[in-house]
Amino acid sequence: MDPACLTLGLFLPRLAMLYFWLNQGLPPVPMPDSVELILAVAVPRVLILIMIYHSMGICGWFFVHLLAALAVYGGSAYKAARD
């Protein structure tokens, strides 16, 4: 995967998937296209984690994206519980 796309995926995951799809095509993921589409719309960070795992394995980028996903989802859950 392209490092520019991986960096963009930290901040704007849907835009990163669109960029990657237009330039190089998304890496193959071992799941049906309908599930891939639902993940891309509903929880794109999870789909990016799956793509990183299947194309590069568990590496530094995987952990960086995992921490970003936990921060985003944990922060939004904390804010929802506080309000």
C-alpha positions in Angstrom: 0.0 0.0 0.0 1.1 3.5 -0.7 2.5 5.5 2.3 0.7 8.6 1.2 -2.6 6.7 1.2 -1.9 5.2 4.6 -1.1 8.6 6.1 -4.3 10.1 4.6 -6.2 7.1 5.9 -5.3 8.1 9.5 -7.3 11.4 9.2 -9.8 10.9 6.3 -10.3 7.2 5.8 -13.1 7.4 3.2 -11.2 9.9 1.1 -8.1 7.7 1.3 -10.0 4.7 0.1 -11.4 6.7 -2.8 -7.9 8.0 -3.7 -6.4 4.5 -3.6 -9.3 3.1 -5.6 -9.0 5.7 -8.3 -5.2 5.5 -8.6 -4.2 1.8 -8.0 -7.3 -0.1 -7.0 -8.1 -1.4 -3.6 -6.1 -4.4 -2.4 -8.0 -7.7 -2.4 -9.8 -8.5 0.8 -11.1 -12.1 1.5 -14.8 -11.1 1.9 -17.8 -10.6 -0.3 -18.0 -7.3 -2.1 -21.3 -6.4 -0.3 -19.6 -6.8 3.1 -16.7 -4.7 1.9 -19.1 -2.0 0.7 -21.0 -1.9 4.0 -17.7 -1.6 5.9 -16.5 1.2 3.6 -19.6 3.2 4.3 -20.3 2.3 8.0 -16.8 1.8 9.6 -14.1 2.6 7.1 -11.3 2.4 9.7 -12.1 -1.2 10.2 -11.9 -1.9 6.5 -8.5 -0.1 6.3 -7.2 -2.2 9.2 -8.3 -5.4 7.4 -6.7 -4.2 4.1 -3.4 -3.4 5.9 -3.4 -6.8 7.7 -4.0 -8.7 4.5 -1.5 -6.8 2.3 1.3 -6.1 4.8 0.6 -8.2 7.9 0.9 -6.9 11.4 3.4 -4.0 11.1 3.9 -0.4 12.3 1.2 1.0 10.0 -1.3 -1.6 11.4 -0.6 -0.4 15.0 -0.8 3.3 14.1 -4.2 2.8 12.4 -5.4 0.6 15.3 -4.5 3.3 17.8 -6.2 6.0 15.7 -9.3 3.9 15.4 -9.4 3.3 19.2 -8.9 7.0 19.8 -11.7 8.0 17.4 -14.2 5.4 18.5 -13.3 5.7 22.2 -13.5 9.5 22.1 -16.8 9.5 20.4 -18.2 7.0 22.9 -16.9 9.1 25.8 -18.5 12.3 24.3 -21.8 10.5 23.7 -21.9 9.2 27.3 -21.0 12.6 28.7 -23.8 14.4 26.8 
